[in-house]
C-alpha cells in the first residue's frame, strides 16, 4: 500500500517537473524474475523507473539513506536493499538473488554511482553475476536528460527526459570460459545494449561497443 501511495504521488510530481517520453513499455515482461539494468545520471532515475514501469520494483539503495529518518523508514517499509558502496557487499547481493528467485523485478544501476557528466562510466559485474546465477530476464533501459531535473526545481524550466526500454534477453552461460571472463563479457553485453539506445556522445567508456 505504501509503495502504491508513493507511486501515485511521484507520478503527479514527475508530471509537474519535466516532460518525459517513454518508449518500449511493451517490452516489460508482466511476470517472472526480472533484472532491470539502466544507466545512472540522476538521483531521480529510480523514481522514474518506479513511476513509469508497470511492475512493482525493488531497488538496491545506498546504505547511507537508511540512516535518514524519513527516507530510511520508507526504504525499510518498502523492502529496498541497502548496499555499501565501494566494497563487495555480499549480503546485498544475496538479498538480490533471493528477490529474483522469488520472481520479483529488481532494478540495478551497474555503474554503481551517478555519472558526474552525462557520460556512461565503467560498470561493475554484480548485475551479470545475478543474471547468470538466477537465469532472470534482463531488461536494459536507457535514461537521457535526467541530470537536468534538479536544475528544473530551481529555475521552473521543464526539461525533456527520454526513457528507452530495450528488448529483454537472458544471458547465455558460456561453457569452458573462466568465470571472470564470462562476467566481464555479460557486463559488456548489458552495457552495450544500454549504450546503443542513447546518443553516441553520451556513451562514454562504451562508445566503442
C-alpha positions as a Markdown table, in Angstrom:
| # | Residue | x | y | z |
|---|---|---|---|---|
| 1 | Unk | 0.0 | 0.0 | 0.0 |
| 2 | Unk | 2.8 | 2.4 | 0.9 |
| 3 | Unk | 4.6 | 1.7 | -2.5 |
| 4 | Unk | 1.3 | 2.4 | -4.4 |
| 5 | Unk | 0.8 | 5.6 | -2.5 |
| 6 | Unk | 4.3 | 6.8 | -3.2 |
| 7 | Unk | 4.0 | 5.8 | -6.8 |
| 8 | Unk | 0.9 | 8.0 | -7.3 |
| 9 | Unk | 2.5 | 10.9 | -5.5 |
| 10 | Unk | 5.7 | 10.8 | -7.5 |
| 11 | Unk | 3.7 | 10.3 | -10.7 |
| 12 | Unk | 2.0 | 13.6 | -10.1 |
| 13 | Unk | 5.3 | 15.3 | -9.1 |
| 14 | Unk | 7.1 | 13.9 | -12.2 |
| 15 | Unk | 4.4 | 15.5 | -14.5 |
| 16 | Unk | 5.0 | 18.8 | -12.7 |
| 17 | Unk | 8.8 | 19.0 | -13.1 |
| 18 | Unk | 9.6 | 17.5 | -16.5 |
| 19 | Unk | 8.3 | 16.5 | -19.9 |
| 20 | Unk | 9.0 | 12.8 | -20.4 |
| 21 | Unk | 8.7 | 10.3 | -23.2 |
| 22 | Unk | 8.8 | 6.5 | -22.6 |
| 23 | Unk | 9.3 | 4.1 | -25.4 |
| 24 | Unk | 9.2 | 0.3 | -25.3 |
| 25 | Unk | 6.8 | -0.3 | -22.4 |
| 26 | Unk | 5.5 | -3.3 | -24.3 |
| 27 | Unk | 9.0 | -4.9 | -23.7 |
| 28 | Unk | 8.4 | -5.2 | -19.9 |
| 29 | Unk | 7.6 | -8.8 | -19.0 |
| 30 | Unk | 4.4 | -9.0 | -17.0 |
| 31 | Unk | 5.6 | -11.8 | -14.7 |
| 32 | Unk | 8.7 | -13.7 | -13.7 |
| 33 | Unk | 12.1 | -12.8 | -12.3 |
| 34 | Unk | 13.3 | -9.6 | -14.0 |
| 35 | Unk | 16.6 | -7.8 | -13.6 |
| 36 | Unk | 16.2 | -4.2 | -14.8 |
| 37 | Unk | 19.5 | -2.6 | -15.7 |
| 38 | Unk | 19.9 | 1.1 | -16.5 |
| 39 | Unk | 22.5 | 3.9 | -16.9 |
| 40 | Unk | 22.6 | 6.3 | -13.9 |
| 41 | Unk | 22.6 | 10.0 | -14.5 |
| 42 | Unk | 20.5 | 11.4 | -11.6 |
| 43 | Unk | 19.1 | 10.6 | -8.1 |
| 44 | Unk | 15.7 | 10.7 | -9.8 |
| 45 | Unk | 16.4 | 7.7 | -12.1 |
| 46 | Unk | 15.0 | 5.1 | -9.7 |
| 47 | Unk | 11.9 | 7.2 | -9.0 |
| 48 | Unk | 11.2 | 7.4 | -12.7 |
| 49 | Unk | 11.5 | 3.6 | -13.1 |
| 50 | Unk | 9.2 | 3.1 | -10.2 |
| 51 | Unk | 6.6 | 5.6 | -11.6 |
| 52 | Unk | 6.7 | 4.6 | -15.3 |
| 53 | Unk | 7.2 | 0.8 | -15.3 |
| 54 | Unk | 4.1 | -1.3 | -14.9 |
| 55 | Unk | 5.6 | -3.7 | -12.4 |
| 56 | Unk | 6.4 | -3.4 | -8.7 |
| 57 | Unk | 10.1 | -2.8 | -8.5 |
| 58 | Unk | 12.7 | -3.4 | -5.7 |
| 59 | Unk | 16.0 | -1.4 | -5.7 |
| 60 | Unk | 19.5 | -1.5 | -4.4 |
| 61 | Unk | 19.8 | 1.6 | -2.3 |
| 62 | Unk | 23.0 | 3.1 | -0.8 |
| 63 | Unk | 23.2 | 2.2 | 2.9 |
| 64 | Unk | 23.6 | 5.8 | 4.0 |
| 65 | Unk | 20.0 | 6.6 | 3.0 |
| 66 | Unk | 18.7 | 4.0 | 5.5 |
| 67 | Unk | 20.1 | 6.3 | 8.3 |
| 68 | Unk | 17.9 | 9.2 | 7.2 |
| 69 | Unk | 14.8 | 9.4 | 9.4 |
| 70 | Unk | 12.0 | 9.5 | 6.8 |
| 71 | Unk | 13.8 | 8.1 | 3.7 |
| 72 | Unk | 15.3 | 5.3 | 5.8 |
| 73 | Unk | 11.9 | 4.3 | 7.1 |
| 74 | Unk | 10.4 | 4.3 | 3.6 |
| 75 | Unk | 13.2 | 2.2 | 2.2 |
| 76 | Unk | 12.8 | -0.4 | 5.0 |
| 77 | Unk | 9.0 | -0.4 | 4.8 |
| 78 | Unk | 9.1 | -1.0 | 1.0 |
| 79 | Unk | 11.7 | -3.7 | 1.2 |
| 80 | Unk | 14.6 | -1.9 | -0.6 |
| 81 | Unk | 18.1 | -3.5 | -0.3 |
| 82 | Unk | 20.8 | -1.5 | 1.5 |
| 83 | Unk | 24.2 | -1.7 | -0.3 |
| 84 | Unk | 27.5 | -0.5 | 1.0 |
| 85 | Unk | 29.3 | 1.1 | -2.0 |
| 86 | Unk | 33.0 | 0.8 | -2.5 |
| 87 | Unk | 33.1 | -2.8 | -1.4 |
| 88 | Unk | 31.8 | -6.2 | -2.4 |
| 89 | Unk | 28.6 | -6.3 | -0.3 |
| 90 | Unk | 27.8 | -10.0 | -0.3 |
| 91 | Unk | 24.7 | -9.6 | 1.9 |
| 92 | Unk | 23.2 | -7.2 | -0.6 |
| 93 | Unk | 23.9 | -9.5 | -3.5 |
| 94 | Unk | 22.4 | -12.5 | -1.7 |
| 95 | Unk | 19.3 | -10.5 | -0.9 |
| 96 | Unk | 19.0 | -9.5 | -4.6 |
| 97 | Unk | 19.4 | -13.2 | -5.6 |
| 98 | Unk | 16.6 | -14.1 | -3.1 |
| 99 | Unk | 14.3 | -11.5 | -4.7 |
| 100 | Unk | 15.0 | -12.8 | -8.2 |
| 101 | Unk | 14.4 | -16.4 | -7.1 |
| 102 | Unk | 11.0 | -15.2 | -5.8 |
| 103 | Unk | 10.1 | -13.9 | -9.2 |
| 104 | Unk | 10.4 | -10.2 | -8.3 |
| 105 | Unk | 11.5 | -7.3 | -10.5 |
| 106 | Unk | 14.9 | -5.9 | -9.2 |
| 107 | Unk | 16.4 | -2.7 | -10.6 |
| 108 | Unk | 20.2 | -2.3 | -10.7 |
| 109 | Unk | 22.4 | 0.5 | -11.9 |
| 110 | Unk | 25.6 | -1.4 | -12.9 |
| 111 | Unk | 27.7 | 1.7 | -12.9 |
| 112 | Unk | 27.2 | 1.9 | -9.1 |
| 113 | Unk | 27.0 | 5.6 | -8.8 |
| 114 | Unk | 25.6 | 8.7 | -10.6 |
| 115 | Unk | 27.8 | 9.7 | -13.5 |
| 116 | Unk | 29.3 | 13.1 | -12.9 |
| 117 | Unk | 28.9 | 14.0 | -16.5 |
| 118 | Unk | 26.2 | 12.8 | -19.0 |
| 119 | Unk | 28.6 | 10.0 | -19.9 |
| 120 | Unk | 28.5 | 6.3 | -19.2 |
| 121 | Unk | 31.2 | 5.0 | -16.8 |
| 122 | Unk | 32.6 | 1.5 | -16.3 |
| 123 | Unk | 30.1 | -0.9 | -14.8 |
| 124 | Unk | 30.6 | -3.5 | -12.0 |
| 125 | Unk | 29.9 | -7.1 | -12.7 |
| 126 | Unk | 27.3 | -7.7 | -10.0 |
| 127 | Unk | 24.3 | -7.5 | -12.3 |
| 128 | Unk | 25.9 | -10.0 | -14.7 |
| 129 | Unk | 26.5 | -12.4 | -11.8 |
| 130 | Unk | 22.9 | -12.2 | -10.6 |
| 131 | Unk | 21.6 | -12.8 | -14.1 |
| 132 | Unk | 23.8 | -15.8 | -14.7 |
| 133 | Unk | 23.1 | -17.4 | -11.3 |
| 134 | Unk | 19.3 | -16.9 | -11.4 |
| 135 | Unk | 18.5 | -17.2 | -15.1 |
| 136 | Unk | 16.5 | -14.0 | -14.7 |
| 137 | Unk | 15.4 | -12.0 | -17.8 |
| 138 | Unk | 17.5 | -8.8 | -18.2 |
| 139 | Unk | 15.7 | -5.7 | -19.3 |
| 140 | Unk | 18.1 | -2.8 | -20.5 |
| 141 | Unk | 16.8 | 0.7 | -20.0 |
| 142 | Unk | 18.5 | 4.0 | -21.1 |
| 143 | Unk | 17.8 | 7.4 | -19.5 |
| 144 | Unk | 18.6 | 10.6 | -21.3 |
| 145 | Unk | 18.1 | 14.1 | -19.8 |
| 146 | Unk | 17.5 | 13.2 | -16.1 |
| 147 | Unk | 20.5 | 15.2 | -14.9 |
| 148 | Unk | 18.5 | 18.4 | -15.8 |
| 149 | Unk | 15.7 | 17.5 | -13.4 |
| 150 | Unk | 17.5 | 19.0 | -10.4 |
| 151 | Unk | 18.0 | 22.3 | -12.3 |
| 152 | Unk | 14.3 | 22.5 | -13.2 |
| 153 | Unk | 13.4 | 22.6 | -9.5 |
| 154 | Unk | 15.4 | 25.9 | -9.2 |
| 155 | Unk | 14.5 | 27.5 | -12.5 |
| 156 | Unk | 11.0 | 26.2 | -13.1 |
| 157 | Unk | 12.2 | 25.1 | -16.6 |
| 158 | Unk | 10.8 | 21.7 | -17.6 |
| 159 | Unk | 13.5 | 19.5 | -19.2 |
| 160 | Unk | 12.8 | 16.8 | -21.7 |
| 161 | Unk | 13.5 | 13.4 | -20.4 |
| 162 | Unk | 13.6 | 10.2 | -22.6 |
| 163 | Unk | 13.4 | 6.7 | -21.3 |
| 164 | Unk | 14.0 | 3.9 | -23.8 |
| 165 | Unk | 13.2 | 0.3 | -22.8 |
| 166 | Unk | 15.1 | -2.2 | -24.8 |
| 167 | Unk | 14.5 | -5.8 | -25.7 |
| 168 | Unk | 14.6 | -8.2 | -22.8 |
| 169 | Unk | 17.1 | -11.1 | -23.0 |
| 170 | Unk | 18.6 | -13.9 | -21.0 |
| 171 | Unk | 22.4 | -14.1 | -21.0 |
| 172 | Unk | 23.8 | -17.4 | -22.1 |
| 173 | Unk | 26.2 | -19.3 | -19.9 |
| 174 | Unk | 29.5 | -20.0 | -21.8 |
| 175 | Unk | 30.9 | -23.5 | -21.3 |
| 176 | Unk | 34.6 | -23.7 | -20.6 |
| 177 | Unk | 35.1 | -20.0 | -20.1 |
| 178 | Unk | 36.7 | -18.6 | -16.9 |
| 179 | Unk | 34.2 | -17.0 | -14.5 |
| 180 | Unk | 35.8 | -13.6 | -14.6 |
| 181 | Unk | 35.9 | -13.6 | -18.3 |
| 182 | Unk | 32.3 | -14.6 | -18.5 |
| 183 | Unk | 31.2 | -12.0 | -16.1 |
| 184 | Unk | 33.0 | -9.3 | -18.0 |
| 185 | Unk | 31.5 | -10.4 | -21.3 |
| 186 | Unk | 28.0 | -10.4 | -20.0 |
| 187 | Unk | 28.6 | -7.0 | -18.4 |
| 188 | Unk | 29.8 | -5.7 | -21.7 |
| 189 | Unk | 26.7 | -7.1 | -23.4 |
| 190 | Unk | 24.4 | -5.4 | -20.8 |
| 191 | Unk | 26.1 | -2.0 | -21.1 |
| 192 | Unk | 26.4 | -2.3 | -24.9 |
| 193 | Unk | 22.6 | -2.8 | -25.1 |
| 194 | Unk | 22.1 | 0.3 | -23.0 |
| 195 | Unk | 24.7 | 2.4 | -24.9 |
| 196 | Unk | 23.0 | 1.7 | -28.3 |
| 197 | Unk | 19.8 | 3.4 | -27.1 |
| 198 | Unk | 21.5 | 6.7 | -26.2 |
| 199 | Unk | 23.2 | 9.3 | -28.3 |
| 200 | Unk | 26.8 | 8.5 | -29.3 |
| 201 | Unk | 28.2 | 11.5 | -27.4 |
| 202 | Unk | 26.8 | 10.2 | -24.1 |
| 203 | Unk | 28.2 | 6.6 | -24.4 |
| 204 | Unk | 31.4 | 7.4 | -22.5 |
| 205 | Unk | 33.6 | 4.3 | -22.0 |
| 206 | Unk | 31.1 | 2.2 | -24.0 |
| 207 | Unk | 31.4 | 4.3 | -27.2 |
| 208 | Unk | 33.3 | 1.5 | -29.0 |
| 209 | Unk | 30.5 | -1.0 | -28.3 |
